[in-house]
């Protein structure tokens, strides 16, 4: 399945994105803080998909348990801050320099990297604009 930020996901398609069952995805909700669609057959909001992507990276790539994510990552302020505190590097550096090539080719990892790059570009251009005036 192509990893695209413009796709609207149902429970079934989101579970397929991560290669898990719908019931496994439902078990993620309380640990990751994912808000499921309000009605049956509804669609996930973009922020829920982004949250699920980060949770996926934490448990599949960083290899944290769901309990570690809930008890350590969330109180730290997110995976990026947790990585800085525990590993001395940010999430972007971890994903681009410290994981095997095969994991770098994972579509979810690529989506998270693109999102981080896009956010950093936006923050940089916003600060440059603010300093210009």
C-alpha positions as CSV (number, residue, x, y, z in Angstrom):
1,X,0.0,0.0,0.0
2,X,1.4,3.4,-1.0
3,X,2.1,5.6,2.0
4,X,0.5,8.9,1.1
5,X,-0.6,11.8,3.4
6,X,-3.6,12.5,1.2
7,X,-5.2,9.1,1.8
8,X,-8.2,8.8,4.0
9,X,-8.1,5.8,6.3
10,X,-10.7,3.5,7.8
11,X,-9.8,1.0,10.5
12,X,-9.4,-1.6,7.8
13,X,-7.1,0.4,5.6
14,X,-5.1,1.8,8.5
15,X,-4.5,-1.7,9.8
16,X,-3.4,-2.8,6.3
17,X,-1.0,0.2,6.3
18,X,0.8,-1.2,9.3
19,X,0.4,-4.9,8.3
20,X,-1.7,-5.8,11.4
21,X,-5.2,-6.9,12.1
22,X,-8.1,-4.5,12.9
23,X,-8.2,-5.9,16.5
24,X,-4.4,-5.3,16.9
25,X,-4.9,-1.8,15.7
26,X,-7.7,-1.3,18.2
27,X,-5.3,-2.4,21.0
28,X,-3.0,0.4,20.0
29,X,-5.6,3.1,20.8
30,X,-5.2,3.4,24.6
31,X,-1.4,3.2,24.4
32,X,-0.8,5.6,21.5
33,X,-3.6,8.0,22.2
34,X,-5.2,7.4,18.8
35,X,-8.7,8.7,18.5
36,X,-10.8,6.3,16.5
37,X,-13.5,7.4,14.1
38,X,-16.8,8.4,15.9
39,X,-19.0,6.3,13.8
40,X,-18.7,2.8,12.4
41,X,-17.0,2.8,9.0
42,X,-15.8,6.4,9.6
43,X,-12.4,7.8,8.7
44,X,-9.4,8.7,10.9
45,X,-8.4,12.3,11.2
46,X,-4.9,13.2,9.8
47,X,-3.5,13.7,13.3
48,X,-4.7,10.2,14.4
49,X,-2.8,8.7,11.4
50,X,0.3,10.8,12.3
51,X,0.1,9.6,15.9
52,X,-0.3,6.0,14.7
53,X,2.8,6.4,12.5
54,X,4.9,7.6,15.4
55,X,3.6,4.8,17.6
56,X,4.5,2.3,14.8
57,X,8.0,3.7,14.5
58,X,8.4,3.5,18.3
59,X,7.3,-0.1,18.6
60,X,8.5,-1.6,15.3
61,X,11.7,0.4,14.6
62,X,12.8,1.7,18.1
63,X,11.5,-1.5,19.5
64,X,9.7,-0.1,22.6
65,X,6.9,-2.0,24.2
66,X,3.4,-0.5,24.3
67,X,3.8,0.0,28.1
68,X,7.2,1.8,27.6
69,X,5.6,4.1,25.1
70,X,2.7,4.9,27.5
71,X,4.9,5.2,30.6
72,X,8.1,6.8,29.2
73,X,7.5,8.4,25.7
74,X,4.3,10.2,26.4
75,X,5.4,11.7,29.7
76,X,8.7,12.8,28.0
77,X,6.7,14.8,25.5
78,X,6.8,12.6,22.5
79,X,9.1,10.2,20.7
80,X,11.5,12.9,19.5
81,X,12.0,14.3,23.1
82,X,12.3,10.8,24.5
83,X,15.0,9.9,21.9
84,X,16.9,13.1,22.8
85,X,16.8,12.2,26.5
86,X,17.5,8.5,26.3
87,X,19.7,8.1,23.1
88,X,21.2,11.6,22.8
89,X,19.9,12.1,19.3
90,X,16.7,13.3,17.8
91,X,14.1,11.1,16.0
92,X,15.2,12.4,12.5
93,X,18.8,11.5,13.1
94,X,17.9,8.1,14.4
95,X,15.7,7.3,11.4
96,X,18.1,8.6,8.8
97,X,21.5,7.5,10.3
98,X,21.1,4.7,12.8
99,X,18.7,2.1,11.4
100,X,19.4,-0.6,8.8
101,X,18.8,0.3,5.2
102,X,15.8,-2.1,5.0
103,X,14.0,-0.2,7.8
104,X,14.8,3.1,6.1
105,X,12.9,1.8,3.1
106,X,9.8,1.2,5.2
107,X,6.9,3.3,3.9
108,X,5.9,4.5,7.4
109,X,9.5,5.5,8.2
110,X,9.7,7.4,5.0
111,X,6.4,9.2,5.8
112,X,7.7,10.2,9.3
113,X,11.0,11.4,7.8
114,X,9.1,13.5,5.2
115,X,6.8,14.9,7.9
116,X,9.8,15.9,10.0
117,X,11.6,17.6,7.1
118,X,8.4,19.4,6.1
119,X,7.8,20.7,9.7
120,X,11.5,21.8,10.0
121,X,11.3,23.6,6.7
122,X,8.1,25.3,7.8
123,X,9.6,26.4,11.1
124,X,12.7,27.6,9.5
125,X,10.8,29.7,6.9
126,X,8.5,31.1,9.7
127,X,11.4,32.2,11.8
128,X,13.2,33.7,8.8
129,X,10.0,35.7,8.0
130,X,9.7,36.9,11.6
131,X,13.3,38.0,11.6
132,X,12.9,39.8,8.3
133,X,10.3,42.3,9.6
